[in-house]
Amino acid sequence: MSIYRLPSWVTKSIDKIRRDFLWSGPDNHQSKIRLVSWARLCRSREQGGWGILNLQTFNTALLGKWWWKIVSGSHWCGENILHANYYSNFPMWNLFHTHGRRRSFFWNGVLHSLPAFRKNLSSQIRNGANTLFWLDNWVEGRASADIWPQLFQVALYKEDSIRDFMSRLPMAPLSNLPDWSMLY
């Protein structure tokens, strides 16, 4: 589950086996009435469920760990392989570039978990070189594209970093402030 995205038919089949065992016990030959929905049983105990694992959510979370390895900068044995195959022309921290057509089954599964991973990621600006102006969550935990969707639609450079975006402005908006670059 941590390497490949499970097809939905597989998770549904496994969930059917788990549901049948829960309601019938080891004697699966007799069908019994299901008193509570499976979705409710999969909720956490704090939310009134039984804490049974939702396999699709768990699979997405395990695939999201690959993104964490990629963006956290930890050095691991597969980093060079992923960089050579999928990130040769882009920095590893850019989670928004378009991925090529030739993708492995593994990488397709990892890409499927990317939207959920991006929702839960927030960026620190620092010098602005590694934070995307429109796409990263840096304005109070939200992306600029979500705050100003009309401006994002007409933006020419949708994958610019904050530093690149500021350098494209005709006049720096905070030009009367002292030069803070010596602090970096």
C-alpha positions in Angstrom: 0.0 0.0 0.0 2.9 2.4 0.5 4.3 1.8 -3.0 1.3 1.5 -5.3 -2.1 3.1 -5.4 -4.7 0.4 -4.8 -7.4 0.3 -7.4 -10.8 1.1 -6.0 -12.1 -2.3 -6.8 -9.4 -3.8 -4.6 -10.3 -1.6 -1.6 -14.0 -2.3 -2.1 -13.4 -6.1 -2.2 -11.3 -5.9 1.0 -13.9 -3.7 2.6 -16.6 -6.2 1.7 -14.6 -9.0 3.3 -14.1 -6.9 6.5 -17.8 -5.9 6.6 -19.0 -9.4 6.1 -16.7 -10.7 8.9 -17.8 -7.9 11.2 -21.5 -8.5 10.8 -21.4 -12.3 10.4 -18.3 -13.4 12.2 -16.4 -16.4 11.0 -19.6 -17.9 9.5 -19.9 -15.8 6.3 -22.5 -18.0 4.8 -25.4 -16.3 6.5 -26.1 -12.7 5.6 -27.0 -10.5 8.4 -28.5 -7.0 8.6 -25.9 -4.2 8.7 -27.1 -1.9 11.4 -24.5 0.9 10.9 -23.0 2.2 7.7 -19.4 1.3 6.9 -18.4 5.0 6.5 -19.7 5.6 10.1 -17.7 2.7 11.4 -14.5 4.0 9.7 -14.8 7.3 11.6 -12.4 7.8 14.6 -13.7 7.0 18.1 -13.8 10.7 18.9 -16.2 11.2 16.0 -18.5 8.4 17.1 -17.0 5.6 15.0 -15.1 2.5 15.7 -11.8 3.7 14.3 -11.7 1.1 11.5 -9.1 2.0 8.9 -10.4 3.5 5.7 -8.2 1.8 3.2 -8.3 4.4 0.4 -7.5 7.2 2.8 -4.7 5.1 4.4 -3.3 4.3 0.9 -3.2 8.0 0.0 -1.5 8.8 3.3 1.2 6.2 2.7 1.8 7.5 -0.8 2.0 11.0 0.6 5.0 9.9 2.6 6.9 9.8 -0.6 6.2 13.5 -1.2 7.4 14.3 2.3 10.7 12.5 1.5 11.0 14.6 -1.6 10.3 18.0 -0.2 11.9 17.6 3.2 15.3 17.3 1.6 16.3 14.2 3.5 18.9 12.2 1.7 17.7 8.7 0.9 18.7 6.1 -1.6 15.8 6.7 -4.1 16.2 10.4 -4.3 18.6 10.4 -7.3 16.3 8.0 -9.2 13.2 10.1 -8.8 15.2 13.3 -9.6 16.6 11.8 -12.8 13.3 10.4 -14.0 10.8 13.1 -13.0 12.6 16.2 -11.8 15.6 16.7 -14.0 14.5 20.1 -15.3 12.7 21.3 -12.1 13.7 21.8 -8.5 12.5 19.1 -6.1 10.5 21.5 -4.0 8.2 22.5 -6.9 5.2 20.3 -6.5 3.2 22.0 -9.3 5.1 21.4 -12.5 3.5 19.3 -15.2 4.8 15.7 -15.2 5.7 14.0 -18.4 3.7 11.3 -20.2 6.0 8.4 -19.4 5.3 7.6 -15.8 5.6 4.3 -13.9 2.8 2.7 -12.1 4.5 3.7 -8.9 4.8 7.4 -9.9 1.1 7.5 -11.0 0.1 6.4 -7.5 2.4 9.0 -5.9 0.9 11.7 -8.2 -2.6 10.7 -7.2 -1.7 11.5 -3.6 -0.3 14.9 -4.4 -3.5 17.1 -4.1 -4.1 15.8 -0.6 -0.5 16.4 0.3 -0.5 20.0 -1.1 -3.6 20.9 0.9 -1.8 20.1 4.2 1.5 21.8 3.3 2.3 25.4 4.3 5.4 27.3 3.1 7.8 29.6 4.9 8.9 32.4 2.6 12.5 33.1 3.8 14.2 34.6 0.8 11.3 33.7 -1.6 13.3 31.5 -4.0 11.7 28.3 -2.9 8.1 29.4 -2.4 5.8 29.6 -5.4 3.8 32.9 -5.4 0.5 31.6 -6.8 0.5 27.9 -5.9 2.1 27.4 -2.5 0.2 27.9 0.8 2.0 30.9 2.2 -0.7 33.6 2.8 -2.2 32.6 6.1 -2.0 28.9 5.1 -3.7 29.5 1.7 -2.5 29.7 -1.8 -2.7 33.1 -3.6 -4.5 31.3 -6.5 -7.3 30.4 -4.1 -7.5 33.9 -2.7 -7.5 35.7 -6.0 -8.7 33.2 -8.7 -9.4 35.9 -11.3 -5.9 37.2 -11.1 -4.5 33.7 -11.3 -6.5 33.0 -14.5 -4.8 35.9 -16.3 -1.3 35.5 -14.8 1.4 34.8 -17.3 3.9 33.1 -15.0 1.8 30.7 -12.8 4.9 28.8 -11.5 7.0 31.8 -10.5 8.6 31.9 -7.1 8.0 34.9 -4.9 11.4 36.2 -5.7 10.8 35.9 -9.5 7.4 37.5 -9.1 8.8 40.5 -7.2 11.6 40.9 -9.8 9.0 41.1 -12.6 7.1 44.0 -10.9 7.9 47.4 -12.6 8.6 49.0 -9.2 9.1 47.2 -5.9 6.0 47.8 -3.8 8.1 48.3 -0.6 11.0 50.2 -2.2 11.2 52.9 0.4 12.1 50.3 3.1 15.8 49.7 4.1 17.7 47.0 2.4 17.4 43.8 4.5 19.3 41.5 2.2 22.5 41.8 4.4 20.6 39.8 7.1 20.3 36.6 4.9 
